[in-house]
Amino acid sequence: MKKDNLSFEAAATVLDRGGVLVLSTDTLPGLHCRADLQESVRRVAGLKGRDEGKPLLVLAGSYDQARSVCSPLTPEQTKACQACWPGPFSLILPAGSLLATRVTVGEGTVAVRVPRHPELQKLIFASGFPLVSTSVNRQGEAAVREMADACREFGALVDGCWQPERRPTPGDRASALVDLTGPSPRVLREGPEPLPGWV
């Protein structure tokens, strides 16, 4: 498998055709594939050794695209999304019907994030559908923080690596994780930035 940095066009083509890539993001490097392709999503989960009962995060290119993988949102959920995105905030929302079953594992919810980096947003759009995104590590191990290390460790197992020319500011923490499906927001994981004032 190709370990060198793919071009934007090559990366988009690989993802659109069902491939799996290591991508640089505005938090940690991640394993990515289209979130609507059953076999691709199963492949990502297998590479990570992800427990069958654990859902997977989805990256969208914009608020509008994020809504395409969700059921209708409440006014409170809409307000939270607009306050947090783009940014390092993964929001658990009611899932729509277009996602691969392994993404939601039957829970009826999906964690969605819109990254800040404009080139990554463009790549998600060019891939044809929001992307599964999970940190580059095997289940139970520490997440890989540097893109070079991520490609060295997983490059031979995926279909390539992509890092934009204008690289995102390296992150050292995963995104915040906030459950918006209950009567009030519930922070499940603190992220690299304070939550916006709506919480």
Residue pairs with C-beta under 8 A, 6 or more apart in sequence:
1 155
1 156
1 157
1 158
1 159
1 160
2 155
2 159
2 160
2 161
3 151
3 152
3 155
3 156
3 160
3 161
4 160
4 161
5 161
5 162
5 163
6 14
6 21
6 160
6 161
6 162
8 119
8 122
8 123
8 126
8 162
8 164
10 160
11 21
11 23
11 123
11 160
11 162
12 123
12 126
12 127
14 21
14 159
14 160
15 21
15 32
15 33
15 34
15 123
15 126
15 127
15 128
15 131
16 34
16 126
16 127
16 128
18 33
18 34
18 37
18 39
18 40
19 33
19 40
19 158
19 159
19 160
20 31
20 32
20 33
20 40
20 43
20 44
20 47
20 158
20 159
21 31
21 32
21 33
21 158
21 159
21 160
21 161
21 162
22 29
22 30
22 31
22 32
22 136
22 147
22 150
22 151
22 154
22 155
22 158
22 160
22 161
22 162
23 29
23 30
23 32
23 120
23 123
23 131
23 133
23 161
23 162
23 163
24 120
24 147
24 162
24 163
24 164
24 167
24 168
25 59
25 115
25 117
25 120
25 133
25 168
25 171
26 88
26 115
26 116
26 117
26 120
26 168
26 169
26 171
27 88
27 115
27 171
27 173
27 174
27 175
27 191
27 192
28 135
28 136
28 143
28 144
28 145
28 171
28 172
28 173
28 174
29 135
29 136
29 144
29 145
29 146
29 147
29 150
30 133
30 134
30 135
30 136
31 44
31 47
31 48
31 132
31 133
31 134
31 135
31 136
31 154
31 158
32 44
32 59
32 131
32 132
32 133
33 40
33 41
33 43
33 44
33 131
33 132
34 40
34 41
34 127
34 128
34 129
34 130
34 131
34 132
35 41
35 56
35 58
35 69
35 99
35 100
35 103
35 129
35 130
35 131
35 132
36 98
36 99
36 100
36 129
37 100
37 129
38 100
38 101
38 102
40 100
40 132
41 56
41 100
41 102
41 103
41 132
42 100
42 102
44 50
44 56
44 132
44 134
45 56
45 102
47 154
47 157
47 158
48 134
48 137
48 138
48 139
49 138
49 139
49 140
50 56
50 134
50 139
51 139
52 105
53 105
54 105
55 103
55 104
55 105
55 107
55 109
55 110
55 111
56 102
56 103
56 111
56 132
56 133
56 134
57 90
57 111
57 112
57 113
57 132
57 133
57 134
57 175
58 66
58 69
58 99
58 103
58 110
58 111
58 112
58 113
58 130
58 131
58 132
58 133
59 112
59 113
59 114
59 115
59 120
59 124
59 130
59 131
59 132
59 133
60 66
60 68
60 69
60 112
60 113
60 114
60 124
60 130
61 114
61 121
61 122
61 124
61 125
61 130
62 85
62 114
62 121
62 125
63 81
63 82
63 85
63 114
65 114
65 124
65 125
65 130
66 81
66 85
66 112
66 114
66 130
67 73
68 96
68 98
68 130
69 95
69 96
69 98
69 99
69 110
69 112
69 130
70 93
70 94
70 95
70 96
70 110
70 112
71 93
71 94
71 95
71 96
72 94
73 81
73 93
73 94
76 180
77 91
77 93
77 180
79 198
80 91
80 178
80 180
80 185
80 198
80 199
81 91
81 93
83 196
83 197
83 198
84 91
84 178
84 195
84 196
85 91
85 113
85 114
86 114
86 115
86 116
86 121
87 114
87 116
87 193
88 113
88 116
88 171
88 173
88 175
88 176
88 191
88 192
88 193
89 113
89 175
89 176
89 178
89 191
89 193
89 195
89 196
90 111
90 112
90 113
90 175
90 176
90 177
90 178
90 191
91 111
91 112
91 113
91 178
91 180
92 109
92 110
92 111
92 177
92 178
92 179
92 180
92 181
92 188
93 109
93 110
93 111
93 112
93 180
93 181
94 108
94 109
94 110
94 181
95 103
95 104
95 107
95 108
95 109
95 110
96 110
98 129
99 110
100 132
103 110
103 132
104 110
109 179
109 181
111 177
112 130
113 133
113 175
114 121
115 121
115 168
116 168
117 164
117 168
119 164
119 165
119 166
120 164
120 168
123 162
123 164
124 130
124 131
135 143
135 144
135 174
136 143
136 144
136 150
136 153
136 154
137 143
137 144
143 174
144 150
144 153
145 170
145 171
145 172
146 170
147 161
147 163
147 167
147 170
150 161
151 161
155 161
171 192
172 192
173 191
173 192
174 189
174 191
175 189
175 191
175 192
176 187
176 189
176 190
176 191
176 192
176 193
176 195
177 187
177 188
177 189
177 191
178 185
178 186
178 187
178 188
178 195
178 199
179 185
179 186
179 187
179 188
185 198
185 199
187 195
187 199
